[in-house]
Amino acid sequence: MPLDDWLLLPNAELIRERLLAVRGIGPWTVDYVLLRGFGWLDGSLHGDAAVRRGLGRLLGQAAAPDEQAARSWLTPFSPWRALLAAHLWASLALPA
């Protein structure tokens, strides 16, 4: 994959389309690659189990929300959803 060349693309959606075209690469992987490799901060990461656990903990729920509920909760935080995901990951290291 020409990842270095993709740095020149005008937006993350074009990279997203190209990554999703690769068999075996799904939305979570794309959002994570965009976050870590390209500095894109709007990946939802709502499918991540740790993000959902952190969100459930933040909301005081006994169980983690499902992917759809997590996606809905994260939507208003665009274009900073990946930053919120990072905070939710980090929150799991704190005592309950």
LOVEXMI-675966 format. One line per field, with one value per atom (N, C-alpha, C, O, CB): residue number from 1; chain; atom name; x, y, z. Coordinates in pm, 1 decimal, m for minus. Glycine has a CB too. Layout:
// residues N
resi = (NUM;...)
chain = (A;...)
name = (CA;...)
xx = (X;...)
yy = (Y;...)
zz = (Z;...)
// end
This chain:
// residues 96
resi = (1;1;1;1;1;2;2;2;2;2;3;3;3;3;3;4;4;4;4;4;5;5;5;5;5;6;6;6;6;6;7;7;7;7;7;8;8;8;8;8;9;9;9;9;9;10;10;10;10;10;11;11;11;11;11;12;12;12;12;12;13;13;13;13;13;14;14;14;14;14;15;15;15;15;15;16;16;16;16;16;17;17;17;17;17;18;18;18;18;18;19;19;19;19;19;20;20;20;20;20;21;21;21;21;21;22;22;22;22;22;23;23;23;23;23;24;24;24;24;24;25;25;25;25;25;26;26;26;26;26;27;27;27;27;27;28;28;28;28;28;29;29;29;29;29;30;30;30;30;30;31;31;31;31;31;32;32;32;32;32;33;33;33;33;33;34;34;34;34;34;35;35;35;35;35;36;36;36;36;36;37;37;37;37;37;38;38;38;38;38;39;39;39;39;39;40;40;40;40;40;41;41;41;41;41;42;42;42;42;42;43;43;43;43;43;44;44;44;44;44;45;45;45;45;45;46;46;46;46;46;47;47;47;47;47;48;48;48;48;48;49;49;49;49;49;50;50;50;50;50;51;51;51;51;51;52;52;52;52;52;53;53;53;53;53;54;54;54;54;54;55;55;55;55;55;56;56;56;56;56;57;57;57;57;57;58;58;58;58;58;59;59;59;59;59;60;60;60;60;60;61;61;61;61;61;62;62;62;62;62;63;63;63;63;63;64;64;64;64;64;65;65;65;65;65;66;66;66;66;66;67;67;67;67;67;68;68;68;68;68;69;69;69;69;69;70;70;70;70;70;71;71;71;71;71;72;72;72;72;72;73;73;73;73;73;74;74;74;74;74;75;75;75;75;75;76;76;76;76;76;77;77;77;77;77;78;78;78;78;78;79;79;79;79;79;80;80;80;80;80;81;81;81;81;81;82;82;82;82;82;83;83;83;83;83;84;84;84;84;84;85;85;85;85;85;86;86;86;86;86;87;87;87;87;87;88;88;88;88;88;89;89;89;89;89;90;90;90;90;90;91;91;91;91;91;92;92;92;92;92;93;93;93;93;93;94;94;94;94;94;95;95;95;95;95;96;96;96;96;96)
chain = (A;A;A;A;A;A;A;A;A;A;A;A;A;A;A;A;A;A;A;A;A;A;A;A;A;A;A;A;A;A;A;A;A;A;A;A;A;A;A;A;A;A;A;A;A;A;A;A;A;A;A;A;A;A;A;A;A;A;A;A;A;A;A;A;A;A;A;A;A;A;A;A;A;A;A;A;A;A;A;A;A;A;A;A;A;A;A;A;A;A;A;A;A;A;A;A;A;A;A;A;A;A;A;A;A;A;A;A;A;A;A;A;A;A;A;A;A;A;A;A;A;A;A;A;A;A;A;A;A;A;A;A;A;A;A;A;A;A;A;A;A;A;A;A;A;A;A;A;A;A;A;A;A;A;A;A;A;A;A;A;A;A;A;A;A;A;A;A;A;A;A;A;A;A;A;A;A;A;A;A;A;A;A;A;A;A;A;A;A;A;A;A;A;A;A;A;A;A;A;A;A;A;A;A;A;A;A;A;A;A;A;A;A;A;A;A;A;A;A;A;A;A;A;A;A;A;A;A;A;A;A;A;A;A;A;A;A;A;A;A;A;A;A;A;A;A;A;A;A;A;A;A;A;A;A;A;A;A;A;A;A;A;A;A;A;A;A;A;A;A;A;A;A;A;A;A;A;A;A;A;A;A;A;A;A;A;A;A;A;A;A;A;A;A;A;A;A;A;A;A;A;A;A;A;A;A;A;A;A;A;A;A;A;A;A;A;A;A;A;A;A;A;A;A;A;A;A;A;A;A;A;A;A;A;A;A;A;A;A;A;A;A;A;A;A;A;A;A;A;A;A;A;A;A;A;A;A;A;A;A;A;A;A;A;A;A;A;A;A;A;A;A;A;A;A;A;A;A;A;A;A;A;A;A;A;A;A;A;A;A;A;A;A;A;A;A;A;A;A;A;A;A;A;A;A;A;A;A;A;A;A;A;A;A;A;A;A;A;A;A;A;A;A;A;A;A;A;A;A;A;A;A;A;A;A;A;A;A;A;A;A;A;A;A;A;A;A;A;A;A;A;A;A;A;A;A;A;A;A;A;A;A;A;A;A;A;A;A;A;A;A;A;A;A;A;A;A;A;A;A)
name = (N;CA;C;O;CB;N;CA;C;O;CB;N;CA;C;O;CB;N;CA;C;O;CB;N;CA;C;O;CB;N;CA;C;O;CB;N;CA;C;O;CB;N;CA;C;O;CB;N;CA;C;O;CB;N;CA;C;O;CB;N;CA;C;O;CB;N;CA;C;O;CB;N;CA;C;O;CB;N;CA;C;O;CB;N;CA;C;O;CB;N;CA;C;O;CB;N;CA;C;O;CB;N;CA;C;O;CB;N;CA;C;O;CB;N;CA;C;O;CB;N;CA;C;O;CB;N;CA;C;O;CB;N;CA;C;O;CB;N;CA;C;O;CB;N;CA;C;O;CB;N;CA;C;O;CB;N;CA;C;O;CB;N;CA;C;O;CB;N;CA;C;O;CB;N;CA;C;O;CB;N;CA;C;O;CB;N;CA;C;O;CB;N;CA;C;O;CB;N;CA;C;O;CB;N;CA;C;O;CB;N;CA;C;O;CB;N;CA;C;O;CB;N;CA;C;O;CB;N;CA;C;O;CB;N;CA;C;O;CB;N;CA;C;O;CB;N;CA;C;O;CB;N;CA;C;O;CB;N;CA;C;O;CB;N;CA;C;O;CB;N;CA;C;O;CB;N;CA;C;O;CB;N;CA;C;O;CB;N;CA;C;O;CB;N;CA;C;O;CB;N;CA;C;O;CB;N;CA;C;O;CB;N;CA;C;O;CB;N;CA;C;O;CB;N;CA;C;O;CB;N;CA;C;O;CB;N;CA;C;O;CB;N;CA;C;O;CB;N;CA;C;O;CB;N;CA;C;O;CB;N;CA;C;O;CB;N;CA;C;O;CB;N;CA;C;O;CB;N;CA;C;O;CB;N;CA;C;O;CB;N;CA;C;O;CB;N;CA;C;O;CB;N;CA;C;O;CB;N;CA;C;O;CB;N;CA;C;O;CB;N;CA;C;O;CB;N;CA;C;O;CB;N;CA;C;O;CB;N;CA;C;O;CB;N;CA;C;O;CB;N;CA;C;O;CB;N;CA;C;O;CB;N;CA;C;O;CB;N;CA;C;O;CB;N;CA;C;O;CB;N;CA;C;O;CB;N;CA;C;O;CB;N;CA;C;O;CB;N;CA;C;O;CB;N;CA;C;O;CB;N;CA;C;O;CB;N;CA;C;O;CB;N;CA;C;O;CB;N;CA;C;O;CB;N;CA;C;O;CB;N;CA;C;O;CB;N;CA;C;O;CB;N;CA;C;O;CB;N;CA;C;O;CB;N;CA;C;O;CB;N;CA;C;O;CB)
xx = (83.4;0.0;87.6;186.5;m94.7;52.7;132.7;94.1;48.1;116.1;112.3;68.2;132.4;66.4;99.5;260.4;326.8;262.0;244.6;476.7;226.4;160.1;23.7;m20.9;144.6;m41.7;m175.6;m172.1;m274.5;m240.0;m57.0;m44.8;m77.4;m114.0;96.5;m63.8;m88.2;m235.0;m273.2;m2.6;m316.4;m458.3;m525.1;m484.9;m529.7;m626.6;m685.8;m769.2;m791.9;m770.6;m815.7;m894.2;m890.2;m853.6;m1038.8;m928.1;m923.1;m1022.9;m1001.1;m948.7;m1130.9;m1231.1;m1174.5;m1213.6;m1352.0;m1084.9;m1022.5;m934.6;m932.4;m939.7;m862.7;m782.1;m874.7;m848.4;m691.8;m983.1;m1081.4;m1132.8;m1136.9;m1199.6;m1171.2;m1223.0;m1120.0;m1153.5;m1263.8;m995.2;m890.7;m860.4;m836.9;m763.4;m860.9;m836.5;m953.3;m931.7;m812.7;m1075.3;m1191.9;m1201.4;m1267.4;m1318.9;m1136.8;m1137.5;m1048.7;m1056.7;m1092.3;m964.4;m875.7;m951.4;m1003.2;m745.5;m956.9;m1026.7;m966.1;m844.4;m1019.9;m1053.2;m1008.7;m988.0;m968.3;m882.9;m992.5;m979.5;m1118.2;m1189.4;m884.5;m1155.7;m1288.7;m1284.1;m1177.1;m1359.7;m1400.1;m1410.0;m1324.0;m1262.9;m1552.4;m1317.8;m1236.8;m1090.3;m1023.8;m1253.2;m1040.2;m900.9;m872.1;m768.1;m866.6;m963.9;m946.1;m938.2;m848.1;m1061.2;m1031.1;m1029.2;m901.2;m845.8;m1150.8;m854.3;m732.9;m610.2;m523.2;m715.5;m602.7;m491.7;m493.4;m389.0;m499.8;m611.6;m621.4;m577.3;m513.9;m764.9;m610.5;m568.9;m417.3;m349.8;m640.5;m364.8;m223.6;m129.1;m21.9;m201.4;m167.9;m77.2;m90.4;4.4;m96.9;m209.5;m234.3;m280.0;m305.1;m337.1;m291.0;m327.3;m470.0;m501.5;m235.8;m557.7;m698.2;m771.4;m771.2;m765.5;m833.2;m889.8;m1039.9;m1100.8;m859.9;m1100.7;m1246.1;m1290.5;m1406.3;m1305.7;m1202.5;m1244.4;m1330.7;m1292.5;m1122.5;m1444.9;m1538.8;m1490.2;m1502.9;m1671.6;m1435.0;m1388.3;m1497.9;m1468.6;m1268.0;m1623.6;m1737.1;m1743.3;m1808.6;m1866.5;m1676.7;m1676.5;m1572.0;m1571.6;m1655.1;m1484.4;m1377.9;m1434.3;m1505.0;m1270.3;m1402.5;m1456.8;m1413.4;m1493.2;m1412.8;m1289.3;m1241.7;m1309.1;m1340.7;m1088.7;m1331.3;m1403.6;m1544.3;m1592.5;m1409.6;m1609.4;m1746.2;m1747.9;m1838.7;m1810.3;m1648.3;m1640.8;m1618.8;m1684.2;m1527.4;m1526.9;m1501.2;m1623.8;m1651.7;m1386.2;m1697.0;m1818.8;m1923.8;m1989.0;m1873.8;m1941.0;m2036.2;m2000.5;m2087.8;m2041.3;m1872.9;m1825.7;m1853.2;m1899.9;m1674.7;m1824.6;m1849.2;m1997.2;m2032.4;m1801.6;m2082.6;m2226.6;m2288.7;m2408.9;m2294.4;m2205.5;m2255.1;m2339.9;m2426.0;m2334.0;m2316.9;m2393.5;m2322.1;m2199.1;m2416.4;m2398.2;m2340.0;m2271.5;m2173.2;m2447.9;m2322.7;m2266.6;m2225.4;m2275.6;m2369.1;m2134.2;m2091.5;m2205.2;m2278.1;m1964.2;m2221.4;m2323.6;m2286.6;m2169.6;m2341.1;m2386.8;m2357.1;m2297.7;m2289.4;m2484.7;m2256.8;m2189.3;m2277.1;m2229.1;m2146.1;m2403.7;m2492.4;m2509.1;m2506.3;m2629.7;m2526.2;m2540.3;m2412.0;m2416.5;m2576.3;m2297.3;m2169.2;m2152.2;m2106.3;m2051.9;m2188.5;m2178.7;m2265.6;m2221.7;m2220.6;m2388.0;m2479.4;m2425.1;m2435.6;m2617.1;m2367.3;m2314.8;m2193.5;m2177.0;m2277.4;m2108.2;m1986.6;m2012.1;m1931.9;m1889.4;m2119.6;m2144.9;m2134.6;m2070.4;m2280.6;m2194.4;m2185.7;m2043.7;m2020.5;m2271.6;m1949.8;m1813.0;m1725.7;m1606.5;m1749.6;m1784.6;m1711.5;m1671.0;m1754.2;m1797.2;m1551.1;m1444.3;m1336.0;m1220.5;m1380.0;m1370.5;m1271.5;m1299.2;m1252.0;m1267.7;m1373.7;m1415.4;m1299.1;m1307.0;m1505.9;m1191.7;m1078.1;m1008.8;m957.5;m977.5;m1006.9;m951.0;m1035.0;m981.5;m942.2;m1165.1;m1253.6;m1230.5;m1228.9;m1401.6;m1212.7;m1183.9;m1055.4;m1049.7;m1171.1;m954.1;m828.6;m850.2;m791.6;m723.4;m932.6;m963.4;m1041.3;m1018.7;m1042.3;m1132.4;m1207.7;m1114.5;m1129.1;m1321.3;m1018.7;m920.2;m843.5;m830.0;m823.3;m793.7;m712.1;m791.8;m736.6;m655.4;m921.4;m1003.7;m1012.3;m1038.2;m1143.5;m991.3;m999.8;m883.6;m891.4;m1002.8;m776.8;m663.4;m687.4;m612.8;m536.1;m790.5;m823.0;m909.9;m982.8;m894.5;m903.6;m991.4;m1138.0;m1171.0;m956.3;m1221.5;m1365.1;m1429.9;m1549.8;m1437.8)
yy = (m118.6;0.0;124.7;131.4;0.0;220.0;343.3;443.4;553.5;408.0;406.4;490.6;629.0;728.5;422.6;635.6;767.0;856.0;975.9;750.2;798.3;876.1;926.1;1033.4;791.7;848.5;886.1;1009.0;1075.0;770.2;1040.4;1163.2;1287.3;1391.5;1175.1;1275.0;1387.7;1400.3;1498.5;1373.7;1303.0;1309.8;1423.3;1454.0;1173.7;1485.2;1604.1;1578.0;1670.2;1672.6;1453.5;1428.9;1281.9;1194.8;1473.2;1257.4;1122.6;1028.9;907.7;1127.5;1081.3;994.4;919.1;805.0;1076.1;979.7;910.4;795.6;688.7;1008.5;817.7;709.9;600.7;482.1;763.3;640.6;544.4;453.6;331.6;618.4;513.1;435.6;334.6;219.6;529.2;377.9;289.1;175.4;62.1;368.4;205.3;99.3;0.6;m120.3;160.0;50.9;m38.1;m127.2;m231.0;43.2;m88.4;m169.6;m293.5;m385.0;m86.2;m296.1;m409.5;m515.0;m487.0;m365.4;m634.3;m743.8;m767.3;m778.3;m873.4;m774.8;m801.5;m677.2;m687.3;m878.2;m560.1;m436.2;m377.2;m350.4;m334.7;m357.3;m306.2;m167.1;m107.6;m400.2;m115.6;22.3;51.1;157.7;52.6;m41.5;m15.7;0.4;93.9;m129.3;m90.9;m84.9;45.0;107.4;m205.1;85.2;209.7;328.6;411.6;229.5;337.5;450.1;451.7;558.3;444.6;334.0;326.6;366.0;438.0;185.3;319.8;356.7;507.7;573.0;278.1;561.2;705.3;785.0;889.7;743.1;735.8;802.7;793.9;896.1;741.0;672.4;651.2;689.1;744.4;508.5;659.9;682.1;816.1;865.2;577.5;875.8;998.4;1114.5;1224.1;972.7;1091.3;1199.3;1248.5;1360.1;1313.1;1165.3;1204.0;1181.0;1069.3;1122.8;1283.5;1277.0;1252.7;1262.7;1403.3;1221.2;1204.3;1059.6;1035.4;1288.1;964.0;824.4;789.9;817.1;730.8;731.1;705.1;597.5;613.2;665.1;488.7;375.0;320.0;261.5;416.7;338.6;292.3;140.2;87.6;343.8;69.4;m76.4;m133.7;m254.0;m131.7;m50.7;m96.7;m135.5;m57.2;11.8;m257.0;m306.8;m220.2;m195.5;m451.3;m174.1;m91.0;45.8;99.8;m74.4;101.8;229.5;212.4;297.0;280.1;103.2;80.3;54.7;100.5;m38.5;m18.0;m39.1;93.2;121.0;m138.1;174.9;305.4;394.9;467.3;373.4;389.9;469.4;421.7;503.3;463.3;290.7;237.1;279.7;314.4;85.0;276.6;319.0;467.8;507.2;289.8;550.0;693.6;722.7;812.6;763.6;646.0;667.3;597.3;608.8;620.0;524.3;455.1;334.1;296.4;549.1;272.5;155.0;28.3;23.7;154.5;m74.2;m201.2;m272.6;m344.0;m291.4;m253.5;m319.3;m213.8;m101.3;m419.1;m252.8;m163.4;m146.3;m241.8;m218.2;m27.3;m8.6;m86.1;m117.1;141.5;m117.0;m183.3;m82.2;37.2;m249.1;m132.3;m45.3;71.0;183.7;m125.9;44.8;151.2;260.5;379.2;93.1;220.8;319.4;400.1;521.4;250.4;332.6;402.8;499.7;612.3;302.2;457.3;545.4;669.2;781.1;470.5;649.6;762.3;858.2;979.8;711.5;804.6;888.7;968.1;1084.2;802.9;906.6;971.8;1074.2;1165.9;867.7;1060.8;1146.1;1295.8;1366.7;1116.2;1347.4;1492.7;1544.6;1665.5;1529.3;1455.1;1496.9;1510.7;1539.6;1398.6;1490.1;1509.7;1656.6;1743.5;1466.3;1687.1;1608.6;1559.2;1545.0;1690.0;1533.5;1494.2;1356.6;1327.8;1596.8;1271.4;1143.2;1051.7;980.6;1071.7;1051.1;964.6;1011.0;928.6;962.1;1141.8;1191.7;1145.4;1107.9;1345.1;1148.3;1099.5;950.1;903.8;1126.8;875.6;732.3;710.8;621.9;666.4;790.7;778.2;804.4;736.1;875.2;901.5;928.2;812.9;777.3;1058.1;755.3;640.3;520.9;449.9;601.6;498.0;392.0;419.0;330.1;380.7;539.6;574.2;564.6;531.0;714.9;593.9;590.7;450.7;436.3;641.9;349.2;212.0;179.0;81.6;112.6;257.2;235.4;297.9;271.5;292.1;380.0;445.5;354.4;270.9;579.7;368.4;288.1;324.8;439.6;309.4;226.6;248.3;333.8;360.8;116.8)
zz = (0.0;0.0;0.0;73.0;121.1;m79.2;m87.4;21.5;m9.2;m225.2;146.9;258.4;256.3;286.1;389.9;221.3;214.8;109.7;131.7;183.8;m3.6;m109.0;m63.3;m104.1;m236.1;21.1;67.4;157.1;175.2;142.0;212.8;292.4;209.7;264.0;350.3;79.5;m10.4;m51.1;m114.7;m134.1;m15.4;m51.4;26.7;138.9;m22.7;m33.0;28.8;154.1;232.4;m70.7;174.9;295.9;336.0;257.1;275.2;458.6;514.8;448.9;447.6;663.5;394.6;332.7;213.0;188.3;289.8;139.7;27.1;75.6;14.7;m56.9;184.3;243.0;293.8;274.0;358.5;359.1;410.4;298.2;313.4;477.2;187.4;74.1;24.5;m4.2;m40.6;14.7;m36.8;60.2;18.1;m64.9;189.4;287.6;293.1;300.9;426.6;289.1;293.3;170.4;174.4;306.4;62.3;m58.7;m45.4;m127.3;m177.2;57.7;80.4;160.6;268.7;154.6;107.3;174.8;313.3;328.1;90.0;414.1;550.1;635.4;756.5;545.7;572.8;648.9;667.6;570.8;577.4;793.5;824.6;885.2;897.8;918.8;922.6;973.0;1095.8;1103.6;1006.1;1191.9;1311.0;1272.9;1317.6;1413.7;1190.3;1148.3;1073.8;1094.9;1060.3;987.2;911.9;1006.9;994.8;811.2;1100.6;1193.9;1276.8;1303.8;1286.1;1317.1;1397.0;1314.1;1363.2;1453.9;1190.2;1101.9;1075.5;1076.7;968.0;1052.0;1028.5;1151.2;1138.0;990.5;1269.7;1393.0;1410.9;1423.5;1514.5;1411.9;1443.6;1330.8;1355.3;1479.7;1208.4;1096.6;1028.1;966.8;997.6;1038.8;964.1;1052.3;1002.2;858.1;1182.8;1274.3;1260.3;1301.6;1254.3;1201.7;1182.9;1314.4;1366.1;1065.7;1368.4;1503.6;1507.3;1613.8;1576.0;1393.8;1392.7;1374.4;1340.5;1283.8;1395.5;1388.0;1507.9;1621.7;1380.7;1484.2;1592.5;1689.1;1810.6;1535.6;1636.6;1717.5;1808.8;1913.0;1801.8;1769.8;1850.4;1861.4;1951.6;1791.4;1771.2;1777.0;1870.9;1896.8;1640.8;1921.7;2009.8;2146.1;2209.7;2025.4;2190.3;2316.9;2435.3;2525.7;2339.7;2435.8;2547.3;2545.8;2651.8;2540.7;2429.0;2419.9;2476.3;2551.6;2272.3;2439.7;2489.2;2639.8;2709.1;2415.7;2691.0;2836.4;2908.6;3009.1;2871.4;2857.7;2917.5;2913.6;3009.2;2846.9;2802.9;2791.4;2890.1;2955.3;2648.9;2902.0;2999.2;3140.6;3220.2;2990.4;3170.7;3303.1;3324.9;3431.8;3318.9;3224.6;3233.5;3257.4;3333.7;3106.1;3191.7;3203.1;3324.0;3348.2;3077.9;3400.0;3518.9;3487.8;3567.3;3602.5;3373.1;3332.6;3375.3;3377.3;3181.0;3409.3;3451.7;3335.1;3354.8;3512.4;3215.3;3096.9;2994.2;2994.2;3034.9;2908.3;2800.6;2700.5;2673.4;2730.1;2645.5;2542.2;2415.9;2393.4;2509.7;2334.1;2208.1;2109.7;2138.5;2149.2;1993.7;1897.2;1852.2;1840.1;1776.5;1827.6;1780.1;1885.9;1853.6;1742.1;2011.1;2118.2;2133.9;2154.4;2251.0;2124.3;2135.0;2018.3;2037.7;2138.9;1897.8;1781.0;1800.7;1774.1;1652.2;1847.0;1869.2;1974.1;1958.3;1911.9;2080.6;2187.6;2139.1;2176.5;2309.8;2056.2;2009.4;1898.1;1880.6;1960.8;1824.1;1707.7;1736.4;1658.9;1653.1;1843.4;1866.4;1891.4;1886.8;1983.5;1917.4;1947.0;1822.0;1832.4;2041.5;1704.6;1580.1;1569.5;1595.7;1457.2;1533.6;1471.5;1568.1;1528.2;1365.1;1690.7;1791.7;1851.4;1961.4;1902.5;1782.6;1840.7;1877.0;1977.2;1744.9;1799.0;1831.8;1960.0;2035.7;1715.4;1985.0;2110.9;2229.0;2333.4;2109.2;2212.3;2317.5;2340.2;2454.2;2281.4;2232.2;2245.1;2325.8;2410.9;2105.1;2299.6;2374.5;2523.3;2607.3;2319.0;2556.2;2696.0;2758.5;2874.1;2708.7;2682.3;2733.7;2756.5;2855.9;2635.8;2665.4;2687.3;2815.3;2899.4;2567.7;2830.9;2948.3;3077.3;3182.1;2933.7;3070.6;3191.6;3251.4;3370.9;3161.0;3171.2;3222.4;3315.5;3390.4;3106.7;3312.6;3402.4;3539.2;3633.5;3341.3;3550.4;3676.8;3763.2;3709.6;3651.5;3894.6;3980.0;3953.2;3923.7;4130.4;3964.2;3938.2;4043.1;4035.3;3930.0)
// end
